[in-house]
Amino acid sequence: MTQEPHPLVRLAREAIERYVRDRVVIRPEISTPEMNERAGVFVSLHKNGELRGCIGTFEPTCENVAEEVVSNAISAATRDPRFGAVAVEELDNLEYKVDILSRPEPVEEVSGLDPKRYGVIVESGWRRGLLLPDLEGVDSVEHQIEICRMKAGIASDEPVRLYRFEVKRFQ
């Protein structure tokens, strides 16, 4: 028996399905306390165990988490530059994850990072790369930072500022 998805996951699914099928942006109902908070949110889509889209905000851009989920879910399905837009035929095969991010905090030493517990933001000037925590295949801080540098176009010898954050993950 499968567990009923969390209301945030149901919201992400509904937002994507309504947008992909009808081009309608839903207005979310607030049904849990965390939906009314303000926080950065990432929505990740997987299909057959493979990443199919992931878009998010590390700081809030909307009135509340529910609106952040709707916005980022639609973006993950239609605007992730690594993938084409999700087609109607794919909707039944998608799995959803919603991560609510804590406020990023500066980290002075890499010893303050842990890829299973913390996501990381690597920043140099205006360039910024982010990686969520506890991702399959990312088992070291060095690998986590390397991926962030690559995403942001920051060379391995450039000085960077590091930030860490935790997530509440819903599936």
C-alpha positions in Angstrom: 0.0 0.0 0.0 1.5 3.4 -1.0 1.4 6.3 1.4 -0.8 9.2 0.5 1.4 12.1 -0.8 1.8 15.2 1.4 -0.5 18.1 0.5 2.5 20.1 -0.9 3.2 17.2 -3.3 -0.4 17.0 -4.3 -0.3 20.7 -4.9 2.8 20.4 -7.2 1.1 17.6 -9.1 -2.2 19.5 -9.5 -0.3 22.7 -10.6 1.6 20.8 -13.3 -1.3 18.7 -14.6 -3.6 21.8 -14.9 -0.9 23.8 -16.6 0.3 21.1 -19.0 -3.3 20.1 -20.0 -5.1 23.5 -19.9 -2.4 26.2 -19.5 -4.2 27.2 -16.3 -2.2 28.5 -13.3 -4.1 27.3 -10.2 -4.7 29.4 -7.1 -3.6 27.3 -4.2 -5.7 26.7 -1.1 -3.8 26.8 2.2 -4.3 23.5 3.9 -1.3 23.0 6.1 0.7 25.4 8.3 3.9 25.2 6.2 1.9 26.3 3.1 1.4 29.7 4.8 5.1 30.2 5.6 7.6 32.1 3.4 10.6 30.1 2.2 12.6 29.1 -0.8 11.2 25.9 -2.5 12.4 23.4 -5.0 10.2 21.1 -7.0 11.9 18.1 -8.5 10.3 15.8 -11.1 11.5 12.2 -11.8 10.4 9.8 -14.5 11.4 6.2 -14.4 13.9 7.0 -11.6 15.6 9.7 -13.7 15.5 13.5 -13.1 12.9 15.1 -15.5 13.0 18.6 -14.1 14.0 20.6 -11.1 13.5 24.3 -10.5 13.4 26.3 -7.3 14.1 29.4 -5.4 16.6 29.6 -2.5 14.8 32.6 -1.0 11.1 33.3 -1.1 9.7 35.1 -4.2 6.0 34.6 -3.5 3.5 35.4 -0.8 3.8 31.9 0.7 5.1 28.4 0.2 1.9 27.3 -1.5 2.3 29.9 -4.3 6.1 29.2 -4.4 5.2 25.5 -5.0 2.8 26.3 -7.8 5.3 28.6 -9.6 8.3 26.3 -9.3 6.3 23.2 -10.2 5.2 24.8 -13.4 8.7 26.0 -14.1 10.2 22.5 -13.4 7.8 21.0 -15.9 8.2 23.6 -18.6 11.3 25.8 -18.2 14.2 23.6 -17.0 16.8 24.2 -19.7 18.1 20.7 -19.4 14.8 19.2 -20.6 12.0 19.8 -23.0 8.6 20.7 -21.6 6.6 17.9 -20.0 4.0 16.4 -22.4 0.5 15.4 -21.4 1.4 11.7 -22.1 4.1 11.9 -19.4 1.9 13.1 -16.5 1.0 9.7 -15.2 4.7 8.6 -15.0 6.0 11.6 -13.0 7.1 11.4 -9.4 7.3 14.6 -7.4 9.5 16.0 -4.5 9.0 19.3 -2.8 11.8 20.7 -0.7 11.3 23.7 1.6 14.6 25.4 2.3 15.8 26.9 5.5 17.4 30.4 5.2 20.9 30.0 3.8 23.7 30.7 6.3 27.4 31.5 5.5 29.9 28.7 6.1 33.6 29.6 6.7 35.1 26.1 6.4 34.1 23.1 4.3 34.1 21.1 7.5 30.8 22.8 8.3 29.2 21.1 5.3 27.7 17.6 5.0 26.2 16.6 1.6 23.6 14.3 3.3 22.3 17.0 5.7 23.0 20.3 4.0 22.4 21.8 0.6 25.1 24.2 -0.5 25.3 27.5 -2.4 28.6 28.5 -4.0 28.9 32.1 -4.9 31.5 34.2 -6.8 30.4 37.7 -7.7 27.0 37.5 -9.3 27.4 33.8 -10.2 25.7 31.3 -7.9 25.3 27.6 -8.0 23.0 25.6 -5.7 22.7 21.9 -4.9 20.1 20.3 -2.7 21.2 17.9 0.0 21.0 14.1 0.1 21.2 13.5 -3.7 22.0 10.1 -5.0 25.6 9.9 -6.2 26.7 13.0 -4.3 28.6 11.6 -1.3 31.3 14.2 -0.6 31.5 17.9 0.1 34.1 18.3 -2.6 31.7 16.7 -5.2 28.9 18.9 -4.0 31.0 22.1 -4.4 32.3 20.9 -7.8 28.8 20.5 -9.1 27.8 23.9 -7.8 30.9 25.5 -9.4 30.0 23.8 -12.7 26.4 24.9 -12.6 27.4 28.6 -12.0 30.4 28.6 -14.4 32.9 29.2 -11.6 36.4 27.9 -12.2 37.9 25.5 -9.7 40.6 28.0 -8.8 38.3 31.0 -8.2 37.6 32.0 -4.6 34.0 31.5 -3.5 31.7 32.1 -0.7 29.9 29.1 0.7 26.4 28.9 2.2 24.5 26.0 3.6 20.8 25.2 4.2 18.6 22.4 5.3 15.5 21.2 3.6 12.2 19.7 4.7 11.6 17.1 1.9 8.1 16.0 0.9 7.4 13.1 -1.5 
